[in-house]
Structures are given as C-alpha cells and as structure tokens.
C-alpha cells in the first residue's frame, strides 16, 4: 500500500521536508490550472507550524505531492498573501 507524501520549498530551500504517514504537519490544498498554462492559483494551508514560522509575500513556493512511489511538482508560483 502506498501512502501520500508532500513537501514545500520556499525560495528554493526546503521549508517542510517530505512528509509521509506522519502527522506532525497537515496540509490541505486546492490548485486551479487554466487552459494553456497561462495562469494558475493555489490555496495552500499548512497546519501545526511553529508560531515563529514566516513565509513572506513575493516568495517563490513549490508544492510537491503524490504517493511515496510517485510524486512531482503540483504547483510552482509566488506567494501573494
């Protein structure tokens, strides 16, 4: 049986390392991709972060997700709020 995995990079550096099966962090996301790949939006919510965690506007973000035997970039973009 495969399990879900995900990770987040901010400004090209790991922000949350690959998570699999553990429940230290919980992530929920919705990604909207429009025809022609002209524009995409992602609503990414990460729960159980330290109060000192900061993600600045205009930072680049990469969300990877999938299963433990197959995962890839789901969204690559810029933090707007």
mmCIF file of the C-alpha atoms, coordinates in Angstrom:
data_MODEL
# 
_entry.id   MODEL 
# 
loop_
_atom_site.group_PDB 
_atom_site.id 
_atom_site.type_symbol 
_atom_site.label_atom_id 
_atom_site.label_alt_id 
_atom_site.label_comp_id 
_atom_site.label_asym_id 
_atom_site.label_entity_id 
_atom_site.label_seq_id 
_atom_site.pdbx_PDB_ins_code 
_atom_site.Cartn_x 
_atom_site.Cartn_y 
_atom_site.Cartn_z 
_atom_site.occupancy 
_atom_site.B_iso_or_equiv 
_atom_site.pdbx_formal_charge 
_atom_site.auth_seq_id 
_atom_site.auth_comp_id 
_atom_site.auth_asym_id 
_atom_site.auth_atom_id 
_atom_site.pdbx_PDB_model_num 
ATOM 1  C CA . UNK A 1 1  ? 0.000  0.000  0.000   1.00 0.00 ? 1  UNK A CA 1 
ATOM 2  C CA . UNK A 1 2  ? 1.299  3.443  -0.875  1.00 0.00 ? 2  UNK A CA 1 
ATOM 3  C CA . UNK A 1 3  ? 0.954  6.483  1.323   1.00 0.00 ? 3  UNK A CA 1 
ATOM 4  C CA . UNK A 1 4  ? 0.533  10.148 0.455   1.00 0.00 ? 4  UNK A CA 1 
ATOM 5  C CA . UNK A 1 5  ? 3.585  12.377 0.502   1.00 0.00 ? 5  UNK A CA 1 
ATOM 6  C CA . UNK A 1 6  ? 4.099  16.124 0.153   1.00 0.00 ? 6  UNK A CA 1 
ATOM 7  C CA . UNK A 1 7  ? 6.752  18.798 0.650   1.00 0.00 ? 7  UNK A CA 1 
ATOM 8  C CA . UNK A 1 8  ? 7.078  22.574 0.309   1.00 0.00 ? 8  UNK A CA 1 
ATOM 9  C CA . UNK A 1 9  ? 10.082 24.625 -0.810  1.00 0.00 ? 9  UNK A CA 1 
ATOM 10 C CA . UNK A 1 10 ? 10.248 28.378 -0.232  1.00 0.00 ? 10 UNK A CA 1 
ATOM 11 C CA . UNK A 1 11 ? 12.712 30.455 -2.265  1.00 0.00 ? 11 UNK A CA 1 
ATOM 12 C CA . UNK A 1 12 ? 14.425 27.297 -3.482  1.00 0.00 ? 12 UNK A CA 1 
ATOM 13 C CA . UNK A 1 13 ? 15.053 25.878 0.014   1.00 0.00 ? 13 UNK A CA 1 
ATOM 14 C CA . UNK A 1 14 ? 13.160 23.120 1.823   1.00 0.00 ? 14 UNK A CA 1 
ATOM 15 C CA . UNK A 1 15 ? 10.560 24.672 4.134   1.00 0.00 ? 15 UNK A CA 1 
ATOM 16 C CA . UNK A 1 16 ? 8.817  21.420 5.019   1.00 0.00 ? 16 UNK A CA 1 
ATOM 17 C CA . UNK A 1 17 ? 10.724 18.261 4.165   1.00 0.00 ? 17 UNK A CA 1 
ATOM 18 C CA . UNK A 1 18 ? 8.892  15.357 2.560   1.00 0.00 ? 18 UNK A CA 1 
ATOM 19 C CA . UNK A 1 19 ? 6.050  14.258 4.847   1.00 0.00 ? 19 UNK A CA 1 
ATOM 20 C CA . UNK A 1 20 ? 4.772  10.712 4.663   1.00 0.00 ? 20 UNK A CA 1 
ATOM 21 C CA . UNK A 1 21 ? 2.444  8.953  7.047   1.00 0.00 ? 21 UNK A CA 1 
ATOM 22 C CA . UNK A 1 22 ? 3.442  11.173 9.959   1.00 0.00 ? 22 UNK A CA 1 
ATOM 23 C CA . UNK A 1 23 ? 1.003  13.703 11.306  1.00 0.00 ? 23 UNK A CA 1 
ATOM 24 C CA . UNK A 1 24 ? 3.372  16.378 12.581  1.00 0.00 ? 24 UNK A CA 1 
ATOM 25 C CA . UNK A 1 25 ? 2.089  18.701 9.847   1.00 0.00 ? 25 UNK A CA 1 
ATOM 26 C CA . UNK A 1 26 ? -1.173 18.603 7.939   1.00 0.00 ? 26 UNK A CA 1 
ATOM 27 C CA . UNK A 1 27 ? -1.507 20.168 4.513   1.00 0.00 ? 27 UNK A CA 1 
ATOM 28 C CA . UNK A 1 28 ? -4.642 20.923 2.514   1.00 0.00 ? 28 UNK A CA 1 
ATOM 29 C CA . UNK A 1 29 ? -4.504 22.478 -0.937  1.00 0.00 ? 29 UNK A CA 1 
ATOM 30 C CA . UNK A 1 30 ? -6.596 23.380 -3.960  1.00 0.00 ? 30 UNK A CA 1 
ATOM 31 C CA . UNK A 1 31 ? -4.841 24.087 -7.258  1.00 0.00 ? 31 UNK A CA 1 
ATOM 32 C CA . UNK A 1 32 ? -6.638 25.724 -10.209 1.00 0.00 ? 32 UNK A CA 1 
ATOM 33 C CA . UNK A 1 33 ? -4.896 25.474 -13.578 1.00 0.00 ? 33 UNK A CA 1 
ATOM 34 C CA . UNK A 1 34 ? -6.334 27.353 -16.526 1.00 0.00 ? 34 UNK A CA 1 
ATOM 35 C CA . UNK A 1 35 ? -6.114 26.208 -20.175 1.00 0.00 ? 35 UNK A CA 1 
ATOM 36 C CA . UNK A 1 36 ? -2.831 26.989 -21.883 1.00 0.00 ? 36 UNK A CA 1 
ATOM 37 C CA . UNK A 1 37 ? -0.987 27.152 -18.552 1.00 0.00 ? 37 UNK A CA 1 
ATOM 38 C CA . UNK A 1 38 ? -1.284 30.945 -18.695 1.00 0.00 ? 38 UNK A CA 1 
ATOM 39 C CA . UNK A 1 39 ? -2.244 31.320 -15.066 1.00 0.00 ? 39 UNK A CA 1 
ATOM 40 C CA . UNK A 1 40 ? -2.641 29.060 -12.032 1.00 0.00 ? 40 UNK A CA 1 
ATOM 41 C CA . UNK A 1 41 ? -3.707 29.594 -8.450  1.00 0.00 ? 41 UNK A CA 1 
ATOM 42 C CA . UNK A 1 42 ? -3.126 27.539 -5.329  1.00 0.00 ? 42 UNK A CA 1 
ATOM 43 C CA . UNK A 1 43 ? -4.718 27.804 -1.910  1.00 0.00 ? 43 UNK A CA 1 
ATOM 44 C CA . UNK A 1 44 ? -2.253 26.004 0.369   1.00 0.00 ? 44 UNK A CA 1 
ATOM 45 C CA . UNK A 1 45 ? -2.935 25.588 4.074   1.00 0.00 ? 45 UNK A CA 1 
ATOM 46 C CA . UNK A 1 46 ? -0.381 24.070 6.432   1.00 0.00 ? 46 UNK A CA 1 
ATOM 47 C CA . UNK A 1 47 ? -1.411 23.293 9.996   1.00 0.00 ? 47 UNK A CA 1 
ATOM 48 C CA . UNK A 1 48 ? 0.715  22.864 13.119  1.00 0.00 ? 48 UNK A CA 1 
ATOM 49 C CA . UNK A 1 49 ? 3.519  25.264 12.145  1.00 0.00 ? 49 UNK A CA 1 
ATOM 50 C CA . UNK A 1 50 ? 5.543  26.987 14.853  1.00 0.00 ? 50 UNK A CA 1 
ATOM 51 C CA . UNK A 1 51 ? 4.325  30.497 15.670  1.00 0.00 ? 51 UNK A CA 1 
ATOM 52 C CA . UNK A 1 52 ? 7.738  31.767 14.579  1.00 0.00 ? 52 UNK A CA 1 
ATOM 53 C CA . UNK A 1 53 ? 7.349  30.361 11.029  1.00 0.00 ? 53 UNK A CA 1 
ATOM 54 C CA . UNK A 1 54 ? 7.268  33.091 8.389   1.00 0.00 ? 54 UNK A CA 1 
ATOM 55 C CA . UNK A 1 55 ? 6.531  32.984 4.673   1.00 0.00 ? 55 UNK A CA 1 
ATOM 56 C CA . UNK A 1 56 ? 6.929  36.403 3.081   1.00 0.00 ? 56 UNK A CA 1 
ATOM 57 C CA . UNK A 1 57 ? 4.864  37.785 0.236   1.00 0.00 ? 57 UNK A CA 1 
ATOM 58 C CA . UNK A 1 58 ? 6.557  37.513 -3.161  1.00 0.00 ? 58 UNK A CA 1 
ATOM 59 C CA . UNK A 1 59 ? 8.482  34.407 -2.032  1.00 0.00 ? 59 UNK A CA 1 
ATOM 60 C CA . UNK A 1 60 ? 8.585  31.588 -4.557  1.00 0.00 ? 60 UNK A CA 1 
ATOM 61 C CA . UNK A 1 61 ? 6.810  28.423 -3.474  1.00 0.00 ? 61 UNK A CA 1 
ATOM 62 C CA . UNK A 1 62 ? 6.942  24.877 -4.820  1.00 0.00 ? 62 UNK A CA 1 
ATOM 63 C CA . UNK A 1 63 ? 4.422  22.274 -3.660  1.00 0.00 ? 63 UNK A CA 1 
ATOM 64 C CA . UNK A 1 64 ? 5.215  18.641 -4.396  1.00 0.00 ? 64 UNK A CA 1 
ATOM 65 C CA . UNK A 1 65 ? 2.691  15.895 -3.723  1.00 0.00 ? 65 UNK A CA 1 
ATOM 66 C CA . UNK A 1 66 ? 1.756  12.378 -4.701  1.00 0.00 ? 66 UNK A CA 1 
ATOM 67 C CA . UNK A 1 67 ? 2.333  8.901  -3.357  1.00 0.00 ? 67 UNK A CA 1 
ATOM 68 C CA . UNK A 1 68 ? 5.524  7.524  -1.846  1.00 0.00 ? 68 UNK A CA 1 
ATOM 69 C CA . UNK A 1 69 ? 6.417  5.741  -5.089  1.00 0.00 ? 69 UNK A CA 1 
ATOM 70 C CA . UNK A 1 70 ? 5.473  8.643  -7.382  1.00 0.00 ? 70 UNK A CA 1 
ATOM 71 C CA . UNK A 1 71 ? 5.373  12.371 -6.618  1.00 0.00 ? 71 UNK A CA 1 
ATOM 72 C CA . UNK A 1 72 ? 6.047  15.544 -8.580  1.00 0.00 ? 72 UNK A CA 1 
ATOM 73 C CA . UNK A 1 73 ? 5.554  19.308 -8.590  1.00 0.00 ? 73 UNK A CA 1 
ATOM 74 C CA . UNK A 1 74 ? 1.867  20.154 -8.229  1.00 0.00 ? 74 UNK A CA 1 
ATOM 75 C CA . UNK A 1 75 ? 2.303  23.928 -8.103  1.00 0.00 ? 75 UNK A CA 1 
ATOM 76 C CA . UNK A 1 76 ? 5.092  26.445 -8.616  1.00 0.00 ? 76 UNK A CA 1 
ATOM 77 C CA . UNK A 1 77 ? 4.368  30.116 -8.066  1.00 0.00 ? 77 UNK A CA 1 
ATOM 78 C CA . UNK A 1 78 ? 4.654  33.246 -5.934  1.00 0.00 ? 78 UNK A CA 1 
ATOM 79 C CA . UNK A 1 79 ? 3.135  33.905 -2.515  1.00 0.00 ? 79 UNK A CA 1 
ATOM 80 C CA . UNK A 1 80 ? 0.605  36.749 -2.771  1.00 0.00 ? 80 UNK A CA 1 
ATOM 81 C CA . UNK A 1 81 ? -0.979 36.774 0.702   1.00 0.00 ? 81 UNK A CA 1 
# 
